Amino acid sequence: MRLPIIISAGLLLSFGLNLPVMSKSPIEIAESPASNNLNLKRLEKRLEFNRRFWNRQNISNYDYTLSNSCFCIADARGPVVIKVRNGQTTSITSVATGKPVNPEFFQNYNTIPKLFDVIQDAINRQAFSLNVRYSARFGYPTQIDIDYNSQIADEEKYLTIEKFQEIQ
């Protein structure tokens, strides 16, 4: 008679001790606000380093291909070729058609300095998840993945910057 009571008490105690761990997934525990803040500070230092590195090179004429994987209309995804001359965007054309696209869809991504601003904005807004890769040669971002809020679906941004070419 005592054995079932002891087993039941042991199980209840065991579940009770594990309740806080069971209430959150391992991902939520690993990405708590404290660890996320430390990660954002590290990302901000990398951003500052790479922005200074880019600016020191004084590159004002360049082309690059941008893809925007987002929950948005197809025309806003690209890939597109962005041409910048004297620091100003001169054209944005579709890779698929070679025709100009609506520049409003890419106004936040149409120069390298604006891409740095996108990263800074994600840091300022304390994005839930922010992953950035930079070019070792030039310092510009080559991949920007942002999830602003883990509780909201389809607001993420995934930008890919490739085929960068400095124009003399």
TILOSE-585370 format. One line per 8 residues: their letters; for each residue x, y, z of N, C-alpha, C. Coordinates in Angstrom, 1 decimal. Layout:
% residues N
A	X/Y/Z/X/Y/Z/X/Y/Z ~ ...
END
This chain:
% residues 168
MRLPIIIS	0.8/-1.2/0.0/0.0/0.0/0.0/0.9/1.3/0.0 ~ 2.0/1.2/0.7/2.8/2.4/0.8/3.6/2.6/-0.5 ~ 3.9/1.6/-1.3/4.7/1.7/-2.5/4.1/2.6/-3.5 ~ 2.8/2.4/-3.8/2.1/3.3/-4.8/2.1/4.8/-4.3 ~ 2.0/5.0/-3.0/2.0/6.4/-2.5/3.4/7.0/-2.7 ~ 4.4/6.2/-2.4/5.8/6.7/-2.5/6.1/7.0/-4.0 ~ 5.7/6.1/-4.9/6.0/6.3/-6.3/5.2/7.6/-6.8 ~ 4.0/7.7/-6.4/3.2/8.9/-6.8/3.8/10.2/-6.3
AGLLLSFG	4.2/10.2/-5.0/4.9/11.4/-4.4/6.2/11.7/-5.2 ~ 6.9/10.7/-5.5/8.2/10.8/-6.2/8.0/11.4/-7.6 ~ 6.9/11.0/-8.3/6.6/11.5/-9.6/6.2/12.9/-9.5 ~ 5.3/13.2/-8.6/4.8/14.6/-8.4/6.0/15.6/-8.1 ~ 6.9/15.1/-7.2/8.0/15.9/-6.8/8.9/16.1/-8.0 ~ 9.1/15.1/-8.8/10.0/15.2/-10.0/9.4/16.1/-11.0 ~ 8.1/16.0/-11.3/7.5/17.0/-12.2/7.5/18.4/-11.7 ~ 7.3/18.6/-10.4/7.3/19.9/-9.8/8.7/20.6/-9.9
LNLPVMSK	9.8/19.8/-9.8/11.1/20.4/-9.9/11.4/20.7/-11.3 ~ 10.9/20.0/-12.2/11.2/20.2/-13.7/10.3/21.3/-14.3 ~ 9.3/21.7/-13.7/8.3/22.6/-14.2/8.8/23.8/-14.9 ~ 9.7/24.6/-14.2/10.3/25.8/-14.9/11.0/25.5/-16.1 ~ 11.8/24.4/-16.2/12.5/24.0/-17.4/11.6/23.6/-18.5 ~ 10.5/22.9/-18.1/9.5/22.4/-19.1/8.7/23.6/-19.7 ~ 8.6/24.7/-18.9/7.7/25.8/-19.4/8.3/26.6/-20.5 ~ 9.6/26.5/-20.8/10.3/27.2/-21.9/11.0/26.2/-22.7
SPIEIAES	11.0/26.5/-24.0/11.8/25.7/-24.9/13.3/26.0/-24.7 ~ 14.2/25.1/-25.1/15.6/25.4/-25.0/16.0/26.6/-25.8 ~ 15.4/26.9/-26.9/15.7/28.1/-27.7/15.4/29.3/-26.9 ~ 14.2/29.4/-26.3/13.8/30.6/-25.5/14.8/30.8/-24.4 ~ 15.2/29.7/-23.8/16.2/29.9/-22.6/17.5/30.4/-23.2 ~ 18.0/29.9/-24.3/19.3/30.3/-24.8/19.2/31.7/-25.3 ~ 18.1/32.2/-25.7/18.0/33.6/-26.2/17.2/34.5/-25.3 ~ 17.5/34.4/-24.0/16.9/35.2/-23.1/17.3/36.7/-23.3
PASNNLNL	16.6/37.7/-22.8/17.0/39.1/-23.0/18.4/39.4/-22.6 ~ 18.9/38.8/-21.5/20.2/39.1/-21.1/21.3/38.7/-22.2 ~ 21.1/37.4/-22.6/22.1/37.0/-23.6/21.9/37.7/-25.0 ~ 20.7/38.1/-25.3/20.4/38.8/-26.5/21.1/40.2/-26.5 ~ 21.0/40.8/-25.3/21.7/42.1/-25.2/23.2/42.1/-25.3 ~ 23.8/41.0/-24.8/25.2/40.8/-25.0/25.5/40.6/-26.5 ~ 24.7/39.8/-27.1/24.9/39.5/-28.5/24.7/40.8/-29.4 ~ 23.8/41.7/-29.0/23.6/42.9/-29.7/24.8/43.8/-29.6
KRLEKRLE	25.4/43.9/-28.4/26.6/44.7/-28.2/27.7/44.2/-29.0 ~ 27.9/42.9/-29.1/29.0/42.3/-29.9/28.7/42.6/-31.4 ~ 27.4/42.5/-31.8/27.1/42.9/-33.2/27.3/44.3/-33.5 ~ 27.1/45.2/-32.5/27.3/46.6/-32.7/28.8/46.9/-32.9 ~ 29.6/46.3/-32.1/31.1/46.5/-32.3/31.5/46.0/-33.7 ~ 31.0/44.9/-34.1/31.4/44.4/-35.5/30.9/45.4/-36.5 ~ 29.7/45.9/-36.3/29.2/46.9/-37.3/30.0/48.1/-37.3 ~ 30.4/48.7/-36.2/31.3/49.9/-36.1/32.6/49.6/-36.8
FNRRFWNR	33.2/48.4/-36.5/34.5/48.1/-37.1/34.4/48.0/-38.7 ~ 33.4/47.3/-39.2/33.2/47.1/-40.6/32.8/48.4/-41.3 ~ 32.0/49.2/-40.7/31.6/50.5/-41.3/32.8/51.4/-41.4 ~ 33.6/51.5/-40.4/34.9/52.3/-40.5/35.8/51.7/-41.6 ~ 35.9/50.4/-41.6/36.7/49.8/-42.6/36.2/50.1/-44.0 ~ 34.9/50.1/-44.3/34.3/50.5/-45.5/34.6/51.9/-45.8 ~ 34.3/52.8/-44.9/34.5/54.2/-45.1/36.0/54.6/-45.4 ~ 36.9/54.0/-44.8/38.3/54.3/-45.0/38.7/54.0/-46.4
QNISNYDY	38.1/53.1/-47.1/38.4/52.7/-48.5/37.9/53.8/-49.5 ~ 36.9/54.6/-49.0/36.4/55.7/-49.9/36.0/55.2/-51.2 ~ 35.2/54.1/-51.2/34.6/53.6/-52.5/33.3/54.3/-52.8 ~ 33.2/55.0/-53.9/31.9/55.7/-54.2/31.3/55.2/-55.5 ~ 32.0/54.4/-56.2/31.5/53.8/-57.5/31.5/52.3/-57.4 ~ 30.4/51.7/-57.4/30.3/50.2/-57.3/29.0/49.7/-57.8 ~ 29.0/48.4/-58.1/27.8/47.6/-58.4/27.7/46.5/-57.4 ~ 26.5/46.0/-57.2/26.3/44.8/-56.4/24.9/44.2/-56.7
TLSNSCFC	24.7/42.9/-56.4/23.5/42.2/-56.6/22.9/42.0/-55.2 ~ 21.6/42.4/-55.1/20.9/42.3/-53.8/19.7/41.4/-54.0 ~ 19.5/40.5/-53.1/18.3/39.6/-53.0/17.6/39.9/-51.7 ~ 16.3/40.0/-51.6/15.6/40.3/-50.4/14.6/39.1/-50.2 ~ 14.9/38.2/-49.4/14.0/37.1/-49.1/13.1/37.5/-48.0 ~ 11.9/37.9/-48.3/11.0/38.4/-47.3/9.6/37.9/-47.7 ~ 8.7/38.2/-46.7/7.3/37.9/-47.0/6.7/39.2/-47.6 ~ 7.0/39.4/-48.9/6.6/40.6/-49.6/6.3/40.3/-51.1
IADARGPV	5.9/41.3/-51.8/5.6/41.0/-53.2/6.9/40.7/-54.0 ~ 6.7/39.9/-55.0/7.8/39.4/-55.8/8.7/40.5/-56.4 ~ 8.1/41.6/-56.8/8.9/42.7/-57.3/9.9/43.3/-56.3 ~ 9.7/43.1/-55.0/10.5/43.7/-54.0/11.6/42.7/-53.5 ~ 11.6/41.5/-54.1/12.6/40.5/-53.7/13.9/40.5/-54.5 ~ 13.8/40.8/-55.7/15.0/40.7/-56.6/15.2/39.3/-57.0 ~ 16.4/38.9/-57.4/17.6/39.7/-57.3/17.6/40.9/-58.2 ~ 18.3/42.0/-57.8/18.5/43.2/-58.6/19.9/43.6/-58.6
VIKVRNGQ	20.3/44.2/-59.7/21.7/44.8/-59.7/21.5/46.3/-59.4 ~ 22.3/46.7/-58.4/22.2/48.1/-58.0/23.6/48.8/-58.4 ~ 23.4/49.9/-59.1/24.6/50.6/-59.5/24.7/51.9/-58.8 ~ 25.9/52.2/-58.2/26.1/53.4/-57.4/27.2/54.2/-58.0 ~ 27.0/55.5/-58.3/28.1/56.3/-58.8/28.1/57.6/-57.9 ~ 29.4/57.9/-57.5/29.6/59.1/-56.7/28.7/59.0/-55.4 ~ 28.5/57.8/-54.9/27.7/57.6/-53.7/26.2/57.6/-53.8 ~ 25.8/57.8/-55.1/24.3/57.9/-55.3/23.9/56.7/-56.2
TTSITSVA	22.7/56.2/-55.9/22.2/55.1/-56.7/21.8/55.7/-58.1 ~ 22.3/55.0/-59.2/22.0/55.5/-60.5/21.0/54.6/-61.2 ~ 21.0/53.3/-60.8/20.0/52.4/-61.4/19.8/51.1/-60.6 ~ 18.6/50.6/-60.7/18.3/49.3/-60.0/17.5/48.5/-61.1 ~ 18.1/47.4/-61.5/17.5/46.6/-62.6/17.4/45.1/-62.1 ~ 16.3/44.5/-62.7/16.1/43.1/-62.4/17.1/42.2/-63.0 ~ 17.6/41.2/-62.3/18.6/40.3/-62.9/17.8/39.4/-63.9 ~ 16.6/39.1/-63.6/15.8/38.2/-64.5/15.5/38.8/-65.9
TGKPVNPE	15.1/40.1/-65.8/14.7/40.8/-67.1/15.6/41.8/-67.6 ~ 16.5/42.3/-66.8/17.4/43.4/-67.2/16.7/44.7/-67.2 ~ 15.5/44.8/-66.8/14.7/46.0/-66.9/14.7/46.7/-65.5 ~ 14.5/48.0/-65.5/14.5/48.8/-64.3/13.3/48.3/-63.4 ~ 13.5/48.3/-62.1/12.4/48.0/-61.1/12.0/49.3/-60.4 ~ 10.9/49.2/-59.7/10.5/50.3/-58.9/11.5/50.6/-57.7 ~ 12.2/51.7/-57.8/13.2/52.0/-56.8/12.7/52.1/-55.4 ~ 11.5/52.3/-55.2/10.9/52.4/-53.8/11.0/51.1/-53.1
FFQNYNTI	11.0/50.0/-53.8/11.1/48.7/-53.1/12.5/48.5/-52.5 ~ 13.5/49.2/-53.0/14.8/48.9/-52.5/15.5/50.2/-51.9 ~ 14.7/51.2/-51.6/15.2/52.5/-51.1/16.0/52.3/-49.8 ~ 15.8/51.3/-49.0/16.5/51.2/-47.8/17.8/50.3/-48.0 ~ 18.0/49.8/-49.2/19.1/48.9/-49.5/19.9/49.3/-50.7 ~ 19.7/50.5/-51.2/20.3/50.8/-52.5/21.7/51.4/-52.5 ~ 22.3/51.5/-51.3/23.8/51.8/-51.2/24.3/51.0/-50.0 ~ 25.6/50.8/-50.0/26.3/50.1/-48.9/26.0/50.8/-47.6
PKLFDVIQ	26.2/52.2/-47.5/25.9/52.8/-46.2/24.5/52.6/-45.7 ~ 23.5/52.5/-46.6/22.1/52.2/-46.2/22.0/50.8/-45.6 ~ 22.8/49.9/-46.1/22.8/48.5/-45.6/23.3/48.5/-44.1 ~ 24.4/49.3/-43.9/24.9/49.5/-42.5/23.8/50.0/-41.6 ~ 23.0/51.0/-42.2/21.9/51.6/-41.4/20.8/50.6/-41.0 ~ 20.6/49.6/-41.9/19.6/48.6/-41.6/20.0/47.8/-40.4 ~ 21.3/47.4/-40.4/21.9/46.7/-39.3/21.8/47.5/-38.0 ~ 22.2/48.8/-38.1/22.1/49.6/-36.9/20.6/49.7/-36.4
DAINRQAF	19.7/49.8/-37.3/18.3/49.9/-36.9/17.9/48.6/-36.2 ~ 18.3/47.5/-36.6/17.9/46.2/-36.0/18.5/46.2/-34.6 ~ 19.8/46.7/-34.4/20.4/46.7/-33.1/19.6/47.7/-32.2 ~ 19.3/48.9/-32.7/18.6/49.9/-31.9/17.2/49.4/-31.5 ~ 16.6/48.6/-32.3/15.2/48.0/-32.0/15.3/46.8/-31.2 ~ 16.5/46.4/-30.8/16.8/45.1/-30.1/16.1/43.9/-30.7 ~ 16.4/43.7/-32.0/15.9/42.6/-32.7/16.1/41.3/-31.9 ~ 15.1/40.4/-32.0/15.2/39.1/-31.4/16.4/38.3/-31.9
SLNVRYSA	16.6/38.4/-33.2/17.7/37.7/-33.8/18.3/38.5/-34.9 ~ 19.6/38.6/-34.9/20.3/39.4/-35.9/21.6/38.7/-36.3 ~ 21.8/38.2/-37.5/23.0/37.6/-38.0/23.5/38.3/-39.2 ~ 24.8/38.7/-39.1/25.4/39.5/-40.2/26.7/38.9/-40.6 ~ 27.0/38.8/-41.9/28.3/38.4/-42.4/28.8/39.6/-43.2 ~ 30.1/39.8/-43.1/30.8/40.9/-43.8/31.8/40.4/-44.8 ~ 32.1/41.2/-45.8/33.2/40.9/-46.7/34.5/41.2/-46.0 ~ 35.4/40.2/-46.0/36.7/40.4/-45.4/37.6/41.4/-46.2
RFGYPTQI	37.3/41.5/-47.5/38.1/42.4/-48.3/37.7/43.9/-48.2 ~ 36.4/44.1/-48.2/35.8/45.5/-48.3/35.1/45.9/-47.0 ~ 34.6/45.0/-46.2/33.9/45.4/-45.0/32.4/45.5/-45.1 ~ 31.8/45.5/-46.3/30.4/45.7/-46.5/29.7/44.4/-46.1 ~ 28.4/44.5/-45.7/27.7/43.3/-45.3/27.4/42.4/-46.5 ~ 27.5/41.1/-46.4/27.2/40.2/-47.5/25.9/39.4/-47.2 ~ 25.6/39.3/-45.9/24.3/38.7/-45.5/23.8/39.3/-44.3 ~ 22.5/39.7/-44.3/21.8/40.3/-43.1/20.6/39.6/-42.9
DIDYNSQI	20.5/38.9/-41.8/19.3/38.1/-41.4/18.7/38.7/-40.1 ~ 17.5/39.2/-40.2/16.9/39.9/-39.0/15.5/39.3/-38.7 ~ 15.3/39.0/-37.5/14.0/38.7/-37.0/13.7/39.6/-35.8 ~ 12.9/40.6/-36.1/12.6/41.7/-35.1/11.9/41.2/-33.8 ~ 11.0/40.2/-34.0/10.2/39.8/-32.9/9.8/38.3/-33.1 ~ 10.2/37.5/-32.1/10.0/36.0/-32.2/8.5/35.7/-32.2 ~ 7.7/36.6/-31.8/6.2/36.3/-31.6/5.4/36.7/-32.9 ~ 6.1/37.3/-33.9/5.4/37.8/-35.1/6.0/37.0/-36.3
ADEEKYLT	5.1/36.5/-37.0/5.5/35.7/-38.2/5.6/36.7/-39.4 ~ 6.5/36.3/-40.3/6.6/37.0/-41.6/7.1/38.4/-41.6 ~ 7.7/38.9/-40.5/8.3/40.2/-40.5/9.8/40.2/-40.6 ~ 10.4/39.0/-40.9/11.8/38.8/-41.0/12.3/39.3/-42.3 ~ 13.6/39.7/-42.3/14.3/40.1/-43.5/15.6/39.3/-43.6 ~ 15.8/38.9/-44.9/17.0/38.1/-45.2/17.6/38.7/-46.5 ~ 18.6/39.5/-46.3/19.2/40.2/-47.4/20.5/39.6/-47.8 ~ 20.7/39.3/-49.1/22.0/38.8/-49.6/22.6/39.8/-50.5
IEKFQEIQ	23.9/40.1/-50.3/24.6/41.1/-51.1/25.8/40.3/-51.7 ~ 25.8/40.2/-53.1/26.8/39.5/-53.7/27.2/40.2/-55.0 ~ 28.3/39.6/-55.6/28.8/40.2/-56.9/29.2/41.6/-56.8 ~ 29.7/42.0/-55.6/30.2/43.4/-55.5/31.3/43.7/-56.4 ~ 31.3/44.8/-57.1/32.4/45.2/-58.0/32.7/46.7/-57.8 ~ 33.9/47.0/-57.5/34.3/48.4/-57.4/34.5/48.9/-58.9 ~ 34.0/50.1/-59.2/34.1/50.6/-60.5/35.1/51.8/-60.4 ~ 36.1/51.7/-61.3/37.2/52.8/-61.3/36.7/54.0/-62.1
END
